[in-house]
Amino acid sequence: MKITVNGQEREVAPGTTLAQLVQQLNVRTDRIATERNLKVIPKAQYQDTVLEEGDKLEVVTFVGGG
């Protein structure tokens, strides 16, 4: 099924959870915020959030520095 991640179309298996997607993207969950269809998803819900055809996700990585 097709979803959009940070403006790029991506193919994922039906039933993929947000937690599985984050793992596929190889990003650390302690340094990201994720929005699904304009709604911020709390990290505690990643495992229970099943992605659906056409979802639009923004995964933002926090970077420290000064």
Backbone as ProteinMPNN parsed JSONL, in Angstrom:
{"seq_chain_A": "MKITVNGQEREVAPGTTLAQLVQQLNVRTDRIATERNLKVIPKAQYQDTVLEEGDKLEVVTFVGGG", "coords_chain_A": {"N_chain_A": [[0.844, -1.168, 0.0], [0.366, 2.333, -0.506], [1.892, 5.121, 1.016], [2.707, 8.446, 2.147], [5.736, 9.804, 3.122], [7.297, 12.375, 4.641], [6.889, 13.897, 2.308], [7.577, 12.137, 0.278], [6.601, 9.422, -1.705], [5.952, 6.145, -0.522], [6.136, 2.628, -0.329], [4.49, 0.311, 1.701], [3.831, -2.642, 3.627], [0.5, -3.918, 4.005], [-1.078, -3.419, 7.149], [1.111, -2.484, 8.485], [2.582, -0.955, 11.278], [3.019, 2.268, 12.887], [5.248, 2.174, 14.534], [6.724, 0.099, 13.336], [7.28, 1.285, 10.865], [8.903, 3.455, 11.648], [11.08, 2.035, 12.577], [11.907, 0.876, 10.149], [12.719, 3.18, 8.861], [14.95, 3.692, 10.235], [15.418, 5.465, 12.415], [15.891, 7.059, 15.596], [13.55, 6.768, 18.161], [13.525, 8.44, 20.365], [14.309, 10.873, 19.487], [12.544, 12.022, 17.682], [9.537, 13.463, 16.282], [6.277, 12.689, 15.251], [3.863, 13.14, 12.769], [0.677, 12.335, 11.64], [-1.41, 12.583, 9.01], [-1.851, 15.333, 9.61], [-2.066, 15.27, 12.371], [-0.497, 15.055, 15.468], [1.161, 12.217, 16.666], [1.411, 10.58, 19.687], [4.323, 9.059, 21.117], [3.773, 6.81, 22.663], [1.688, 5.659, 21.33], [2.62, 4.624, 18.948], [3.028, 1.841, 18.486], [0.444, 0.875, 18.358], [-0.709, 2.198, 16.265], [-1.925, 1.679, 13.226], [-0.977, 1.919, 9.934], [-2.603, 3.361, 7.056], [-3.743, 3.1, 3.656], [-2.772, 5.82, 1.677], [-2.096, 7.504, 3.79], [-0.53, 10.426, 5.119], [2.525, 11.244, 6.31], [4.679, 13.012, 8.5], [7.871, 12.992, 9.616], [9.846, 14.242, 11.984], [13.083, 14.994, 12.895], [14.863, 15.761, 15.798], [17.544, 17.962, 16.337], [20.382, 18.693, 18.142], [22.411, 21.452, 19.273], [24.29, 24.486, 18.85]], "CA_chain_A": [[0.0, 0.0, 0.0], [1.171, 3.544, -0.642], [1.773, 6.219, 1.966], [3.674, 9.503, 1.876], [6.566, 10.101, 4.289], [8.096, 13.584, 4.388], [6.714, 14.323, 0.931], [7.988, 11.111, -0.685], [5.757, 8.239, -1.699], [6.647, 4.953, -0.022], [5.318, 1.413, -0.321], [4.608, -0.489, 2.922], [2.912, -3.779, 3.67], [-0.731, -3.691, 4.765], [-0.956, -3.785, 8.552], [2.318, -1.896, 9.064], [2.338, 0.029, 12.336], [3.928, 3.407, 12.894], [6.487, 1.698, 15.164], [7.469, -0.657, 12.328], [7.775, 2.238, 9.883], [10.024, 4.187, 12.254], [12.208, 1.101, 12.571], [12.359, 0.778, 8.76], [13.393, 4.438, 8.533], [16.2, 3.671, 10.984], [15.562, 6.666, 13.237], [15.69, 6.825, 17.032], [12.267, 7.33, 18.583], [13.685, 9.474, 21.386], [14.713, 12.125, 18.834], [11.634, 12.373, 16.601], [8.11, 13.717, 16.466], [5.615, 12.176, 14.062], [2.524, 13.638, 12.479], [-0.043, 11.502, 10.666], [-2.578, 13.302, 8.492], [-1.915, 16.61, 10.329], [-2.283, 15.047, 13.807], [0.693, 14.531, 16.139], [0.94, 10.913, 17.296], [2.311, 10.359, 20.83], [5.179, 7.867, 20.993], [3.107, 5.686, 23.323], [0.693, 5.084, 20.409], [3.263, 4.145, 17.72], [2.835, 0.393, 18.332], [-0.972, 0.598, 18.099], [-1.167, 2.983, 15.116], [-1.783, 0.929, 11.978], [-1.01, 2.833, 8.799], [-3.624, 3.072, 6.057], [-3.498, 3.586, 2.299], [-2.916, 7.255, 1.486], [-1.658, 8.304, 4.942], [0.555, 11.381, 4.914], [3.29, 11.316, 7.547], [5.865, 13.868, 8.614], [8.737, 12.52, 10.694], [10.79, 15.324, 12.22], [14.182, 14.623, 13.781], [15.42, 16.856, 16.58], [18.992, 18.063, 16.274], [20.911, 19.618, 19.142], [23.535, 22.261, 18.828], [24.147, 25.884, 19.219]], "C_chain_A": [[0.891, 1.234, 0.0], [0.831, 4.57, 0.435], [2.789, 7.283, 1.542], [4.402, 9.832, 3.171], [7.47, 11.274, 3.922], [8.077, 13.979, 2.911], [7.096, 13.308, -0.127], [7.083, 9.888, -0.556], [6.578, 7.018, -1.304], [5.65, 3.798, -0.005], [5.574, 0.667, 0.987], [3.578, -1.612, 2.869], [1.645, -3.402, 4.431], [-0.541, -4.171, 6.201], [0.281, -3.229, 9.233], [1.935, -0.87, 10.12], [3.329, 1.181, 12.21], [5.268, 3.009, 13.517], [7.347, 0.941, 14.153], [8.047, 0.278, 11.265], [8.983, 2.992, 10.415], [11.266, 3.301, 12.277], [12.783, 0.962, 11.16], [13.128, 2.025, 8.337], [14.722, 4.579, 9.26], [16.47, 4.984, 11.725], [15.268, 6.322, 14.687], [14.41, 7.509, 17.483], [12.411, 8.42, 19.636], [14.05, 10.828, 20.785], [13.799, 12.526, 17.685], [10.263, 12.776, 17.13], [7.457, 13.28, 15.16], [4.192, 12.703, 13.973], [1.914, 12.741, 11.413], [-1.306, 12.249, 10.266], [-2.888, 14.542, 9.336], [-2.206, 16.465, 11.823], [-1.026, 14.43, 14.405], [0.322, 13.227, 16.851], [1.924, 10.762, 18.455], [3.091, 9.058, 20.661], [4.533, 6.63, 21.606], [2.096, 4.995, 22.408], [1.308, 4.517, 19.127], [2.952, 2.672, 17.458], [1.404, 0.063, 17.918], [-1.518, 1.343, 16.882], [-0.869, 2.226, 13.825], [-1.956, 1.912, 10.817], [-2.039, 2.375, 7.778], [-3.225, 3.673, 4.717], [-3.74, 5.094, 2.242], [-2.509, 8.118, 2.664], [-0.525, 9.229, 4.529], [1.244, 11.586, 6.26], [4.426, 12.307, 7.415], [6.623, 13.367, 9.823], [9.845, 13.56, 10.841], [11.823, 14.853, 13.235], [14.713, 15.854, 14.484], [16.931, 16.809, 16.521], [19.444, 19.085, 17.305], [22.08, 20.418, 18.593], [23.346, 23.709, 19.229], [25.047, 26.764, 18.417]], "O_chain_A": [[2.035, 1.183, 0.453], [-0.333, 4.846, 0.722], [3.629, 7.037, 0.676], [3.774, 10.107, 4.193], [8.297, 11.179, 3.015], [9.104, 14.344, 2.338], [6.957, 13.584, -1.319], [6.834, 9.388, 0.541], [7.736, 6.874, -1.694], [4.471, 3.981, 0.298], [6.723, 0.415, 1.349], [2.582, -1.528, 2.15], [1.709, -2.645, 5.399], [0.082, -5.205, 6.439], [0.493, -3.465, 10.422], [1.074, -0.02, 9.891], [4.341, 1.079, 11.517], [6.316, 3.469, 13.064], [8.564, 1.121, 14.117], [9.177, 0.085, 10.816], [9.978, 3.15, 9.708], [12.375, 3.772, 12.023], [14.002, 0.933, 10.987], [14.073, 1.943, 7.552], [15.521, 5.463, 8.952], [17.569, 5.536, 11.677], [14.494, 5.409, 14.975], [14.206, 8.694, 17.219], [11.51, 9.244, 19.79], [14.097, 11.828, 21.502], [14.21, 13.282, 16.804], [9.89, 12.469, 18.262], [8.021, 13.479, 14.084], [3.437, 12.712, 14.945], [2.554, 12.426, 10.41], [-2.17, 12.511, 11.103], [-4.033, 14.772, 9.724], [-2.558, 17.448, 12.474], [-0.539, 13.409, 13.919], [-0.692, 13.147, 17.544], [3.136, 10.809, 18.245], [2.573, 8.078, 20.126], [4.73, 5.519, 21.113], [1.69, 3.866, 22.681], [0.58, 3.976, 18.294], [2.646, 2.298, 16.326], [1.173, -0.916, 17.209], [-2.673, 1.14, 16.505], [0.279, 2.141, 13.387], [-2.949, 2.635, 10.736], [-2.318, 1.184, 7.64], [-2.462, 4.638, 4.659], [-4.774, 5.585, 2.696], [-2.563, 9.345, 2.57], [0.322, 8.877, 3.708], [0.629, 12.042, 7.224], [5.052, 12.428, 6.362], [6.083, 13.32, 10.928], [10.671, 13.738, 9.946], [11.469, 14.369, 14.31], [14.984, 16.873, 13.848], [17.531, 15.741, 16.639], [18.946, 20.21, 17.335], [22.655, 20.075, 17.56], [22.36, 24.082, 19.865], [25.05, 27.98, 18.606]]}, "name": "protein", "num_of_chains": 1, "seq": "MKITVNGQEREVAPGTTLAQLVQQLNVRTDRIATERNLKVIPKAQYQDTVLEEGDKLEVVTFVGGG"}
